[in-house]
Amino acid sequence: MTTKNKAIASLVCGIVALVGGWVFNMIPVVGWILTLVLGIVLPIVGIVFGAQVLKTKPEGSEKGMAVAGLVLGIIGCAWNVIGLLCLLCAGALIAGAAASGQLK
């Protein structure tokens, strides 16, 4: 895989992770599984590809795409981890309220 292809893959993974993770987070169960894939795995792939490209000292558009993919991957991963934690906390809150009989 050439550095240009890795830079493009890094950018695409970062964008999909940022957008796709939150879109699928709103769909129960199946969406949460997709969020794990799109929101956690893809940004890690984008971070790895971006770092590999930047190690080769690229010039021009390759460097820009690699940096953008790296940044979007980091932001997307953090954003989606926070979103999944919020969903888990909300689910635990609802389950606790239902178990104590507060939900009627």
C-alpha positions as a Markdown table, in Angstrom:
| # | Residue | x | y | z |
|---|---|---|---|---|
| 1 | Met | 0.0 | 0.0 | 0.0 |
| 2 | Thr | 1.5 | 3.3 | -1.0 |
| 3 | Thr | 1.7 | 6.3 | 1.3 |
| 4 | Lys | -0.9 | 8.2 | -0.7 |
| 5 | Asn | -3.4 | 5.3 | -0.3 |
| 6 | Lys | -2.7 | 5.1 | 3.4 |
| 7 | Ala | -3.2 | 8.8 | 3.8 |
| 8 | Ile | -6.6 | 8.6 | 2.0 |
| 9 | Ala | -7.6 | 5.6 | 4.1 |
| 10 | Ser | -6.7 | 7.5 | 7.2 |
| 11 | Leu | -8.8 | 10.5 | 6.2 |
| 12 | Val | -11.8 | 8.3 | 5.2 |
| 13 | Cys | -11.6 | 6.3 | 8.4 |
| 14 | Gly | -11.5 | 9.5 | 10.5 |
| 15 | Ile | -14.5 | 11.0 | 8.8 |
| 16 | Val | -16.6 | 7.8 | 8.9 |
| 17 | Ala | -15.7 | 7.3 | 12.6 |
| 18 | Leu | -16.7 | 10.9 | 13.5 |
| 19 | Val | -20.0 | 10.8 | 11.5 |
| 20 | Gly | -21.0 | 7.2 | 11.5 |
| 21 | Gly | -20.4 | 6.5 | 15.2 |
| 22 | Trp | -22.9 | 9.1 | 16.4 |
| 23 | Val | -25.5 | 8.3 | 13.7 |
| 24 | Phe | -25.5 | 4.6 | 14.6 |
| 25 | Asn | -25.4 | 5.3 | 18.3 |
| 26 | Met | -29.0 | 6.4 | 18.1 |
| 27 | Ile | -30.2 | 2.9 | 16.9 |
| 28 | Pro | -30.7 | 0.4 | 19.7 |
| 29 | Val | -28.6 | -2.8 | 19.9 |
| 30 | Val | -27.6 | -3.2 | 16.2 |
| 31 | Gly | -26.6 | 0.4 | 16.1 |
| 32 | Trp | -24.5 | 0.0 | 19.2 |
| 33 | Ile | -22.6 | -2.9 | 17.6 |
| 34 | Leu | -22.0 | -0.7 | 14.5 |
| 35 | Thr | -20.9 | 2.1 | 16.8 |
| 36 | Leu | -18.2 | -0.2 | 18.3 |
| 37 | Val | -17.0 | -1.0 | 14.8 |
| 38 | Leu | -17.4 | 2.4 | 13.2 |
| 39 | Gly | -16.7 | 4.5 | 16.3 |
| 40 | Ile | -13.8 | 2.6 | 17.9 |
| 41 | Val | -12.1 | 0.3 | 15.4 |
| 42 | Leu | -12.1 | 2.6 | 12.4 |
| 43 | Pro | -10.5 | 5.6 | 14.2 |
| 44 | Ile | -7.8 | 3.3 | 15.5 |
| 45 | Val | -7.1 | 2.2 | 11.9 |
| 46 | Gly | -7.1 | 5.8 | 10.8 |
| 47 | Ile | -4.7 | 6.7 | 13.6 |
| 48 | Val | -2.3 | 3.9 | 12.6 |
| 49 | Phe | -2.4 | 4.7 | 8.9 |
| 50 | Gly | -1.9 | 8.4 | 9.6 |
| 51 | Ala | 1.1 | 7.8 | 11.9 |
| 52 | Gln | 2.6 | 5.4 | 9.3 |
| 53 | Val | 2.4 | 8.0 | 6.6 |
| 54 | Leu | 3.8 | 10.8 | 8.8 |
| 55 | Lys | 6.8 | 8.6 | 9.6 |
| 56 | Thr | 7.8 | 8.5 | 5.9 |
| 57 | Lys | 8.1 | 12.4 | 5.9 |
| 58 | Pro | 5.5 | 13.0 | 3.1 |
| 59 | Glu | 5.0 | 16.2 | 1.3 |
| 60 | Gly | 2.0 | 18.0 | -0.1 |
| 61 | Ser | -1.5 | 16.5 | 0.0 |
| 62 | Glu | -0.3 | 13.2 | 1.5 |
| 63 | Lys | 0.9 | 15.0 | 4.7 |
| 64 | Gly | -2.3 | 17.0 | 4.9 |
| 65 | Met | -4.6 | 14.0 | 4.5 |
| 66 | Ala | -2.5 | 12.0 | 7.0 |
| 67 | Val | -2.6 | 14.8 | 9.7 |
| 68 | Ala | -6.4 | 15.3 | 9.1 |
| 69 | Gly | -7.0 | 11.5 | 9.4 |
| 70 | Leu | -4.9 | 11.3 | 12.5 |
| 71 | Val | -6.7 | 14.2 | 14.2 |
| 72 | Leu | -10.2 | 13.0 | 13.1 |
| 73 | Gly | -9.3 | 9.5 | 14.3 |
| 74 | Ile | -8.3 | 10.8 | 17.7 |
| 75 | Ile | -11.4 | 13.0 | 18.1 |
| 76 | Gly | -13.7 | 10.3 | 16.7 |
| 77 | Cys | -12.4 | 7.7 | 19.0 |
| 78 | Ala | -12.7 | 9.9 | 22.1 |
| 79 | Trp | -16.1 | 11.2 | 21.0 |
| 80 | Asn | -17.5 | 7.7 | 20.5 |
| 81 | Val | -16.1 | 6.3 | 23.7 |
| 82 | Ile | -17.8 | 9.1 | 25.6 |
| 83 | Gly | -21.1 | 8.4 | 23.7 |
| 84 | Leu | -21.0 | 4.7 | 24.5 |
| 85 | Leu | -20.3 | 5.5 | 28.2 |
| 86 | Cys | -23.3 | 7.9 | 28.3 |
| 87 | Leu | -25.5 | 5.1 | 26.8 |
| 88 | Leu | -24.3 | 2.6 | 29.4 |
| 89 | Cys | -24.9 | 5.1 | 32.2 |
| 90 | Ala | -28.4 | 5.9 | 30.9 |
| 91 | Gly | -29.2 | 2.2 | 30.6 |
| 92 | Ala | -27.9 | 1.5 | 34.1 |
| 93 | Leu | -30.0 | 4.4 | 35.4 |
| 94 | Ile | -33.2 | 3.1 | 33.7 |
| 95 | Ala | -32.5 | -0.5 | 34.8 |
| 96 | Gly | -32.0 | 0.7 | 38.4 |
| 97 | Ala | -35.2 | 2.8 | 38.4 |
| 98 | Ala | -37.2 | -0.1 | 37.0 |
| 99 | Ala | -35.8 | -2.6 | 39.5 |
| 100 | Ser | -36.6 | -0.3 | 42.4 |
| 101 | Gly | -40.2 | 0.1 | 41.2 |
| 102 | Gln | -39.9 | 3.8 | 40.5 |
| 103 | Leu | -40.9 | 3.3 | 36.8 |
| 104 | Lys | -44.7 | 2.6 | 36.5 |
